[in-house]
Amino acid sequence: MTHIIHRNPRTPLATAVRGLGSYLIDHEGRRYYDGSGGAAVSCLGHGHPEVADAVIAQIRTLEYAHTSFFTSEPAEQLADTLVRRSPPGLAHVYFLSSGSEAVETALKLARQYHVERGEPGRWRSIARLQSYHGNTLGALAAGGHQGRRRLYQPLLADVTHVSACFPLHYRRPEESDDGYGDRLAHELDTAILEAGPETVSAFIAETVVGATAGAVCAVPGYFRKLREVCDRHGVVFILDEVMSGLGRTGSYHAFEQEGVVPDLLCLAKGLGGGYQPIAAVMAHDRIVDAIAGGSGAFQHGHTYIGHPVACAGALAVQNIIERDGLVQRSATLGRYLQDCLRERLGGHPHVNDIRGRGLFQAVELVQDREGNRVFDPGLQLHARIKRTALARGLLCYPGGGTVDGVRGDHVLLAPPYTTTQEELQSAVDILVASIGAAIAEVRDLQ
């Protein structure tokens, strides 16, 4: 009997006892290919000896020092590394323990920035439908996924949501990419004007949408258009790259492929690769300068910000990514993975789309491809695929409510940057078989 409150107490879990490269091993000796990196976390795979050594060495030297008294060498070095690999101006870092904390911190930084500049009336946040920004109340309020919000709706702050950039489902037949982007930019502009520009603090978006819709990329030029709208109204532009950042999409920052630079950037999963809990917010000079020149202190904090051991582990991860050329490897292997998925599933009658960038790829499923009809949400097709794949030795990351927060199913793959073509091919074989088996299950229930 377990005394842990597991995610689903009715579903017994195997016990993971070891990680080795791209695989996790349970207490019975079964091996699972970590095709999703947990939740797009394990960018270096498991058991990397250099990261383990860095963590152990830091624990032996200094395990913890509260940031109201001290900074630490690994925190300073990690911040230097992130700034060096980022565009000019994005020159300040605040370390946290999770992506949700990073989003909360970014929203607070945006609010204080406006207050310091003499605009205390700015408090509203604008986000997008079908987004996910975390599970703490502030981050969940920013998120726009109906299914994830429903239970906690009475507790959530008032956040305005505009349309997602999801061309597969929401671009009009007559619209070009440019026209679609113009329409969405106009929608954001209208939302700001209707709220009152003097009340709007920040706009936040995932550069590549992860958990809620499955590796959805914006149309070309979209983020440049939204950046222009935010600049016109003095709104802080926040990008959430908790899942998609630090090499996952084939560039170090996902926004590099969009031709924009955010005012605030949220990072987490690929920062520490799962070796220690760590996240970060990167802030532009203009944000920090306003606070430094005003009250002089950011009114925020957590017990474990800038944790020396977490920073040492993340520093080792980032150094290995740079030294071993793993961002380019992610881009190259990502193209290979997408080609494999398209070859095996491109003509599948229940596969509506195969999409993504780098080692961040998703398969969207439908009941009727020609009519674009989704499966009944009650059938939980995505969860069935996960269970079926798990039984075959593949870990994948499923999602429901893909289309509108209620309807639609997808499966996300986000394997380690250190994986091999042979491992990816084997993972695709298992996924194809698992999709077939899960669809056969739901047919029997219809």
N, C-alpha and C positions, 0 to 999 in steps of 0.2 A: 504493500500500500504506500502511495506517495502522499506527502504532506505539502507538495507544491501545488499552487493554483496554476495548472497548465492552461494553455490557450483554449483547449477544448477538453475539459475533464473527462468526457465520455470516450475520448479516443486515446487508447494507450500508445505510448511512444517507446520506440527503441532507445537504448542508451548509447550515445556516441562515446567511444573510449579513445579514439585516436584519429588524427588527421595526417595524411601523407600525400603531398603533392595535390593533385586534383581530386583526391578521394577522401571520404570519411568512412570510418570503420566502426561498426557497432559491437555490442558486447557478445554477440554470437559469431563475430568474425566476418559478417557480411560487408562487402565494399559497395559504396555508392559514389558514382561520379557526380561531383558537385557542379551540376550544369547551370545553376543559378547563383553560385557563390554565396549561398544562403539567401540573402536578399540583396544581391549585387554588392556584397561586402568583400569576399575573399579574393581580392585581385591578384595576390601572389600565391593562391592556393594555401595549403595547410602544412604546418611543420617546417617552415623555412628556417634553416639553422641560423642565418645571420640576424634575422629579426628576433628570434628567441634569445640569442646571445646578447643583443642590445638591451632587451628588456631585463634580462637577469643582471647584467652589469649595472644598469641604472638602479635597480632595486638594492643592490649591494652598496651603491654609492649614496643615493638619496631617493627615498621612496615617496616623500610628500613634504611640501612646504606651502603653507597658505599664501595666496597671492596678495593678501593685504600687507604681508611682511616682506616677501621675496619674489624675485623672478628666478628662473633656473636656466642652466646652459642648454638642455635639450629643447626647451620651449623657445628660447631665443634663436637657436640654430634652425629649428623647424620653421619658424616665422620667416627667417631670412631666406630659406629654401623656397617657400611658397611665393614670396614676393619676387624673388629672382626669376621665377618661372612664369610670372604673370605680367600683364601689360603695365606700362608706366601709370602711376596714379593709384593703382590698386595695391597700396603699400602698407596696410595695417591689418593685423590678424588678432582675433580673439578666440581662444581655444575653449571648447566645451566638451560634453560627453555624449551627445546624440544629435541626430539631425533635427529632431523636434526642438531641442534647446537652441540650435543654431537659428532656426526660423523665428522662434520667440525673440531671440537676441536681435536679429535683424529688424524686426518690427519695432522693437524698443529703440534701437539706434536711430531708425528713421524718425520716430516721434520726437526723441530728444533733439535731434538735429534741427527740426523745425522750431522747437521751443527756444533753443539757443539763438536762433536767428530772428527771434521776435515774432514768430507765427504760431502761438500756442493753440490756435483754433484748428490746426491740422491734426486729425486723429484717425480719420477713416483709412481703411485698407481696401484695396481692390485686388481681387484674384480671379481665377478662371474656373469655370465649370470643368468637371472631370479631372481636377487636379488633386494631388495629395501632398501635403506639406508637413505631416507629422500627427502624433496622437495626443500631445498635450492640448489643453483647451484652446489656447491661442492659435496654435498651428492647425488644429482640427477646424477651427472657425475659418481660417484662411482656405483650407481645402474645400474643393467643390464637388466631392463625390457623395451623392445623395445617400447611398447605402451606408457609408462609413459615418456620416453625420447624424443619421436619424435618431439613434438612441439618446444622444447627448445634445440634441438640438436646443432644449431649453437652457442649457448652460453656456451656449456659444455666443460670443460677441457678434455684433452686427458687422458683417463684411459684405461688400457688394461683389457680385460675381458676374463676369462677362463671359462670352462664349470662348470655348477652347478653339485652338487652331487644329482641327481634326478633319482634313480635307476628304478623307474616305467617306465620311458620313455627313458632313455639313457644308462642303463647298457646293454651290449651285451648279447645275449642269452647264450653264452658259458662262460660268466664271473662269477666268484664267487665274493662275497663281497670284499674279499681281493684283487682279481685281478682288480676289478673296482676301488678300492681305489688307487692301485698302478698306474693305467693308469692316473688317475686324478692328482696324485702327480707328475708324470712324465710330464704331460702337464704344470703344474705350473712351474716346474723346467726349462722346455724348454722356457716358456714365459720369465722367469727372465734372462736366458742366452741370448736369442735373443734381449732383451731390453738392455742388459748390466747390470750385477749385481751392478756395481758401480753407476747406475742411479736409482735403484729401492728403494723406501723409505718404502712402506708398502703394506701388503696384508690384505684385509678386507673381512669378511664373516659373514653372519648370522648363529649363531649356529643351530637354527631351523628356516627355511625360513618361513616367515609369510605371508604378504599381497599378494605377487605376485604369489606364488605357492600353499599356503595353508598348513601350518604345515608339511613341508617336512623335515624329519630327514635324516642325513647322514648315510651311511653304517658304521658298526663298524670299528674303526681303521683309518677312513678317516682323521679326524682332527689331529691325532698323526703324520700321514705321512706328512701332509701339514706343521705342526709345524716344523718337521725335515728339510724340504726343506727351509723354511724361516730362520731357524737358520743357516743352511749351507751357506746361502748367505748374512747373516746379515740384513735380512728384518724384519721390525717390524710387529708382528702378532697381528692384531686387530680383536676382535670378537664383533659383533653387537647383543646385547641382549635387544634392545629397546622394542621389543614385547615379547620375550621369557624368560626374566630374572625375578629374584626375586620371585620364587615360581611357576610361570606359568606352567612350564613343569614338576613339581613334584620334583625338587631339587631347592635349593635357587638360584644357578647359573646354567643355562642350561649346561655350559661347564663341570660341575662336572661329567656329564654322559659320557663325551667324553675322559676323561683322559688327558686333557691338561689344561694349564693355559695361558691366553693371556698376551701379553705385555701391551695392552690397551683394556679396556672393556667399551662399550657404554651401558648405562642404561637410562630408562625414564619411560615408561607407568606405570608399576607396582611399581615404586618408590614412587610416591605420590598418586596413586590410583585415580587421577582425582580431588582430593580435592584442589590442587593448581598446576599450571604448573611448573614442575621440571624435570630435567634430570641430568645425571652425567657421567663423564668419570673417571674410576678407572685406575690408572697407576702403573706399576711395579717400584720398587726401581731403577732399572737400567736406566729407562727413566728419572725420576726426578733427580737422582744423576748426570747425565750427564749435565743437565741444571743448577742445583745448583752449580756444580763445574766449569761451564763455564761462560756464561754471567750472570747467577744468576737470570734471569727473563724470564718467559714465555711470549713471545710477542703476546698477544692475550687478549681478554676481551669483555664482554658485560655489558650493564647497570645493568641487573638484576641477574648476577651470584651470587650465595650464598645468594639468597633472604631470609631473616630471616623467613618470614611467610611461604614461600614454604618449607623451611627446617623443620620448626616446624610441619607442616602438614605431611610431609614425614616421619619424625621421629616417629610420632604417628602411622602411617601406618605400618612402619617396626617393631615397638615394638609390635603391635597387632598381626602381622603375626607370630612373634616369640613366644609370650606368648600363643597364642591360637593354636599353632601347625598347622598353615594353609598351610605350604608347604607339609606336609604329607597328609593333607586333600585334597589338589589339586591333589596329586598323586592317592589317593584312589578314589576320585570322578571322576578323569579323566579316570581311568580304567572302572568305572561304565558307564560313558557317552559313551566311545568307544564300550563297550559291547552292550549298548542300540542301538547305531547306526548300529552296525553290525547285530544285531538281526532283526531290522526293514528294513535295506537297503542293507544288505550284498548280497542278491540275486536279487536286483533290476536290471532290464535290462539296465538302464541308469546310474548306479553308477559304476564307474571304480575303485575307491579306497576310503577307509576310513582310515585315518592315523592321527598321532599326538602323543604327550606326555602330560600327566597331563591334565589340563583344557585348552588345546590348540589342538583342533581337527578339522579336515576338511573332507569334502565330495567332491570328484571330479566326475564330470558328463560327460558322453559321449553319442553320438547319437547311437553308435553301440558298445556294450561292447566286443563282440567277435572280431570285426575287429579293435577295438580301434580307431574308427572314432569319431572326436569331432563334436559338433554342429557348424553350420555356425556362425562365430563371430558376424555377423550382427544381429543375433536374440537376442543377449544380454541375454542369458538364466539366467546367474547369477544375473543380475539386476532384471529380472522378479521374480526370487525366493525371492529376498529381498523385493520387493513390495508386493508380495503375503503373505509372512510371516508377514510383518508389519501390513497388514490389519487384520491378525488373532491374533496379539498381541505378536509377537516374533521379536526381533531385532537380526539379524545375519549379518555377514560381508562377502559380496560376492567379488569375484575376477574374472577377465577375462584375457585372455592371459596366462593361467596357464602353458601351455606346452612350449611355445616358445616366449611369449610376445605378441602374436597375437591370437593364437588359444587356446581354452580350457576354461572350466568354473569350479569354485569351490565355496564352501561356507564354511566359517570359523566360528567356535564357540569358544568363550573364556569367559565363564561366571565367575562371582565372585567366589572366593575361599570359600565364606560363603554360597553358594547356597546349596540346599538340593537335595536328590535323587528324591523326588517327583517333584520338579521344573524342574529338568533335564528331567525326563520322559515326563512331559507335553510339554517341549520345543521340544523334539524329535517327539512327536505326531504332533505338528504344523509343524515342518520342513518337515516331511514325506508328509503331506497333501499339503504343499506349493510346494514341488518339483513336486508332481503329477499334481497339477493345472498349474504350469508354463510350464511343458512339454506338457500338453494338449494344452496350448496356442500356443506354437511354432509349434506343429503339424499342427494346423489350418493354419499357415502361410507358410508352406512348399509346 
